[in-house]
Amino acid sequence: MRFDERLTRNESRGRDKLAPIRQLWDKWESNIRRMLHPYEIITAYKQLLPFCGHCPFRQYIPSKLAKYGIKILAACYTKTKLAWRLQVYTGKGRNCHPEINQGKGVVLDLTEGLSGHNITCDNFFTSINLAMELKKKN
């Protein structure tokens, strides 16, 4: 199933691995944020959704029970466990250096626009730089 333009498919895929469904994904994710208002406590969370098909951003994590899948990064309400903001990890870009402070960048992206909330995250995301940046944003 595709939701992209056939004429620009190869060009857009070179820039964005999620291009075939990007427009649908962004609309769905913005509707989630429009309908749900964030509670006081937000959890930054990562999950590997099992997937064995062909996908340019499928992840291999040998320590997981399902070793292949698509990594989803989410900001979830702690009380209800509903996702407020989602990102699909599509891997690092072509010709890029190893990602430094990836966890910090993810948490800042997922919590963009929030203020006065308690952000909880595990050791993948945690850093002193992230704590100082979140403190600046209240």
N, C-alpha and C positions, 0 to 999 in steps of 0.2 A: 504494500500500500504506500503510495507516494502523494505528497501534497505540494510538490515543488514544480517549477516551470521546466519543461523538457528542454527548451532552448538554452537555458542558463545552468542546467544541472551540473555539468562538469566544472564550470567555473566556480559556482557556489560551493560545491563539495570540496574544492581545493582550499577554500577559506574556512569552511565550517563542516565538520564531519556529521553534524546533526541536521544539515541542510534539507534533506528530503522531508523532514517533519518539523523543522524549526518554527515555521509560522503557526502550525497547530499547537506545538508545545508551548510557545510563548503566550498564545491566547488562553490556553488552558490554565497555565500557571498564573497569569494576571487575573483570571476569573476567581481562582482560589483566594488570592490576596484581597480581591474586591469584596468577596462574600464573607470572609472570616476576619475578625479583628483580633490581633494578637493579645494573648493573656500576658500576665506579668512575667512569667518564667518561660523562656524559650530554650530548647535544647538543639545544639548543632549535632547532626547525626550523619553517619555514612552507612550505606547498606549495599551489599552486592546482590543484585537480583539475578538468580540463576538464568543463564541463557547459553545455548549451545550452537545457535545458528550463525550465519555469516554476518558480521558487524565490524566496521573498521575501528571501533573503540571498545570492543569486548576486552575485558580484563582477565588475567590469569593470576589467581591468588592461591598458591598451593596449600596454605594453612586452612582454607575454608572447606567445608563439607562439599559444597558445589563449587568446584575450582574455577569454572568459567562463568562470567556474568557481566552485567552492566552495572557500573558503580553509580549510585544515586547519592547525592549530597543534599541534605534537607535541614531546614529549620522547622522544628515541630513544637507544638504546644505540649508542655510537660504533663498537664492534667488530662487532656483528651487524646494525646498522641496523634492528632491530626497535623498534616504537613501544612505549613503556611507558605513556605518558599522552597523550590526545588531546583536542582541543577543536575544535569547529566555530565559525568566526567568523561570527556571525549579524548583524554590524553593530552600530552604536550604537543605544541605545534611543530611543524616541520622545521628543521634546522635550528631548534631552540636549545638553549643550555638547560641543564637539569633544574627542575623547579625548586626554588629556595623559598621558604616560608609559605608553602602551599596552603597549609592549614590556616594561617592568619588571613590570607587572601580569601579563602572560602568563607570563613566566618564573617568577615567584613562584607562580602557580597551578599550572603544570606540574611544578614541583619541590617542591610541598608534601609534607612528610613525609620528605624526604631530608636526610641529614646526612653530612658527610664525603665528599661527591662532588665531582668536578671538572665544572663546568657550562660548556659551550662554546656560544657563540652568535655570530651575525653582527651587523652594524651596525644592523639594524632593532631588535634587542632591547637592545643595549649602552648603558649609561649609568653615570655615576659613582654615582648613587643606587642602581641595581641592584647594583653591585659592593659597596657598603657594606652593603646589606641582606643579600646572600648571605654576606658575611663574618661578620655577626652570627649567622647560622644555621649557620655552619661548613660 
